[in-house]
Amino acid sequence: MGTTQLESVPEPKYWHLKTVLSEALDHDFAVGEILPNERELAARFGVARATLRQALEQLELEGRLQRRRGVGTTVAPPRVGVAVGSARHSWPGESADGWEAVDAAEALPTAAVLKLLAGGSGSAASASASAVFAADQPVHTVRRTRVTEGQVVAAELLYVPAASVPGLSAIDAPAGPARARAVLRELQRLALDGQDRSVELGSARADDAKELDRLPGAPVLLVTTRYFTAGGTAAVSVATYRADTCRLTFGDEGVEITETRVAS
């Protein structure tokens, strides 16, 4: 990057600097490369550090940069898409969906989990959902993560009532990723009648924030997916995406989340 004189530019200095920096990211820096520190960049472009910070903040919002404590400012890789409104339905874990199984545990559901399981609104949702999902019936909680360039960009909790996977054996896969994959395999034996999804803004809980390398309360996108069989809701997924790694786009097939690959 060479020195650029910004004195005669009519638009705000930080906005023009953002454009100059964006072009430099395309040609002079590699994905994952750490940018020079703010003092060096400000001197190179002949701007105040406050102006530089504004430009960097804009590039971070656009997904071009990632700033991490203890690391610095790095160049973010290209974006990949995750369809939300797609007409194609599939069980989690099918067709290389990009998620990695982490763990699975079986326990009695909390009130919040019961509400999720009984809140299905799809055409195949059971009219007697509240009776099917009783508080004394165990639920498998499968934890999965989505990793890009070595960085976790999303975390998922998949709730599967034990009644949905009656063939699951605790002996074959007692714990860990193997147990999670076993639950997914049993779930995929069912006939999937449909699914629905919703997207909303939220704040990262402490456990999600730690896994996503964000501060608690950081903005996230929550994608809730309900999977339906003839008997009603077979499973519910709640995926938490880092808001700084995603963008929403609207196309013919509905809403799409485009996930920014995060540099390690």
N, C-alpha and C positions, 0 to 999 in steps of 0.2 A: 504494500500500500504506500503510495507516495503522498506527499503533503498536498492538501487541497485548500485553496483560498476561498473562504466562504463570505467574505465581507460584502461582496456585491450581489449576493443572491437575494432576491426579493422575498422568497418564502421563509418561514421560520428556520433558523439555523439548524435546530435539532432535526427537523424533518428532512432537510436536504442532506444532512450528515447521515441520517438513517439510510437514504437512497445510496449514497456513496459507499457506506459500509456494506450494504446488501450486495452491491456489485462486487465488492472486494471478497465477500464470503464465497461468491460463485467462482471466482478465478484465482484467488491468492491463498485460500485456506482449505485444508482438508477436513473432512468430517471428524469430529472429536478433538480437533486441534484447539489448544488453549490460546485465547487472544492475549496480546500484551496487556499490561495493567492499565488502569484508567489514566494514570499520570502520563504514561508514554503515549497513549492514544490521543489524549487531549493536546499534548505538545505537537504531535505529528500533524494534527489537523488544525491547529491554531484556534482551538475553541476552549471555553471554560469547561471544567469538569462537570458542572451542572448540566451544560448542554449535551455533553457526551452521555451522561447518565440517562437523559431523556431519550436519546436515540437508541441506546442499548435496551431500555425498557420497552420501546416500541418493537424492536426486533425480537425481544423475548416473547412479547404478546403474540407476535406473528408466527412463533415457532421456529425462527431462524437460529436463535441462540438459547442456551441454557446456562443459568448462573447458579452455581452450587457452592455452599459454604465449604471452605477449606480446599476447594479445587480451582475456582476462578470461572471465567466465562468461556464456554466451549461452543463450537459450531455443531448445531443439531443436524442429524441426517435427514434424508427425504421422508415424506409422510407416506403411510400406508393406510388403506381404507378398511373399516370394519362396518359392514352394512347393518343397519338397524331396521330399516323398512323393507328389507328384501322379502319377496314372496316365497323364497325357498326356505323350508323349515327343516331343521335337523336337531338331533339330540346333542347336548354338550359332549365334547370329546370326539365327535365324528368328523371325518373329512379334514383332518389336520387343521383344526380350528385355531391353532396358535397359542392355546393355553397349556400350562404345565401343571400337572397334578402335584400337590404339596402334601396334603394330609386329609384324613377323614376321621370323624368321631361320631359316636352314637350317643344320644342323650334325649331326655324328655324335652319337648319344645318349650321355649319361653312364650309369653303372651304375644310378643312381637312377631315371632316365627309363626305362631298359629294364625295371626292376623294376615300375614303374607300368604300362607297356604290357602286360607279360606277366602281370599280377596279376589280370586280369579274372575274375570269378566268375559272370557272367551266363550264361543258357541258350545264348546265341549265341557265347560265347567259344570261340576256337579251341583245340582240344586240343594243337595244335603251336605255341602262341604263342611259345615260346622260340626256335623255328626261324624264325618269321616276323619277329620283331623281333631281328635280328642287329645286333651292334655296328658293323658296317661299312655299315649302311643308314641314310641320313640321315633326320632327323626335323625337321619344321617346328614351331617354337615360336611360337605366336601370343600376344601380350600384349594383354589387354583390361582396361579399368577400368569400374567402375560409379560413376557420379557422380550425386549428389543435392544440389540447392541449391548447386551449384558446388564441392562437396567430394567427394573420392574416398572412398567407403566400402568398396570392395572392389577387389581386384586379382586377375586370373586369368591363369594360364599354361595354354594349351591345346596339348597335344602331339599332332601329327598326322604319322604316318609318311608318308614320300614315296610309298610304295606305295599309300596310301589315296587320294591325289590325283594320279594319273599324268598328268592332262590339264593340270596347272598350268604356265603359261608364265612364265618369268622375265623375258621381254621385255615382256609386257603390264603387269606390276606388279612392278618390281624391288625396291622397298623401302617402308618406312613403312606407314601405315594402309591404303593401297591394296593393298599386298602381303598384309596380314592379311585384308582383305575378300576378296581373290581366293582365298586358302586356304579360307575359310569357304564361299564359293560352290561351289568344287569339292567340298568335303565334303558339301554339301547335295544334290549330284547322286546320292549313294549312297542305297540303300534302308535306312532305319534299322529294324533288327529289334528294338531294345530298348536300355535303359540302366539302370544302377543307380547309386545315390549313397550316400555315407557321410559322416557329420559327426563331427568330433572337435575337442577343444580343442587349441590349440597356442600357440607363441610366435612373434612376428613376427621374421622374418629381417631383416637390415639393409636389403636392397633393398626388401622389402615395407613395412617400418616407415617408410622415407623417403617412399614413395609414399602411404601412408595417414596421414602426419603423426602417427606414434606413435614412441615410443622403441623401439629394438631390444629384443626380449624381452617386449614388451607382449602381453597375452592376445589371441588371435584365434580365430576359428572357421574350420576348414579343411573345405571341402566338395569332395569328390572325386567326379567323375562320369565313368563309363565309357560310351562309345557303341559299340554292337555292330552289326555287319552279318553277313551270312551267312558271311563269311570270318573273323570273329573281332572283335577289338577294333580299331575304326577310329580312335579318338581317345580321349584322356583329358584331362579338365579338372581343374585344382586351383585353386579359388577361395579367396582369403583375405579373410575379412570381419573388420572391426574388432569385437571382442567387445562394446564399449560401444555399438555401433549395432545390435545384433541381439538377438533373443530367440527361443527355441524354443517352439513351441506344438504340441500334438498334437490331431489331428482325425481324421475318418473316413478321410481319404485319406493319412494318415501324418504325417510331421513337416513343419512349416513354419518357415522362418526369416522373422522379421519384422524388417525393416531400419529403423532409425531414420534419418530424414532429418536430416542434420547441417547446422547453420547455418554459413554461410560467415563 
